[in-house]
Amino acid sequence: MTELAVRVNRDRLTTTINISGVRTHFTIITLIEKLRILNEASQFIGAFFG
């Protein structure tokens, strides 16, 4: 549940910054962050089931 709450907060932060007009730069950061989360999740799943 904590992970979900963190993601919701990040989405709200993204929305706020988009309104501020720094959309492109922050979208790239968000994309990298999402890829990092996916990478950590896949490593965790690999360690758990591997």
N, C-alpha and C positions, 0 to 999 in steps of 0.2 A: 504493500500500500504506500509505503514511503516513496518508492521509485515513481509511482504514478503521480503522487502529490508534487514531487520535484519537477516532473515533466509538465504538469499543468502550470506551475509557477513560471517555468521557462517560456511556455507559450504566451502567457500574459506579458512577460517581459519583452518578448519579441514583438508583440502587438504594440506595446507602448513605444518601443524604439522605432518601429515602422512609422508611427504617427509623427515621431520627431524628424523623420526624413532621412534616416541613415540605413535605408532598407537593404541595399545590395551588400554592403560590408557586413552587416549583422547576419544576413541570410547565409553568407559563406561560413561565418563562425558557427551558426546553428547547424549547418550541414556537417561540418567537421565534428561537432559535438555529438550529433546523432550517429555518425559513423563510428566514433569512439565508443559510444554506448553499445552499439551493435557488436563491435569487436569484443568488448569485455563480456557481453552476454554469450557470444559464441564460444569464447574461451572457457567460461564458467560451465556451459552445457557440455563442452568437450571433456572437461576435467571430471564432471559429474557422471556422465554416461560412458566415458572412455575408460 
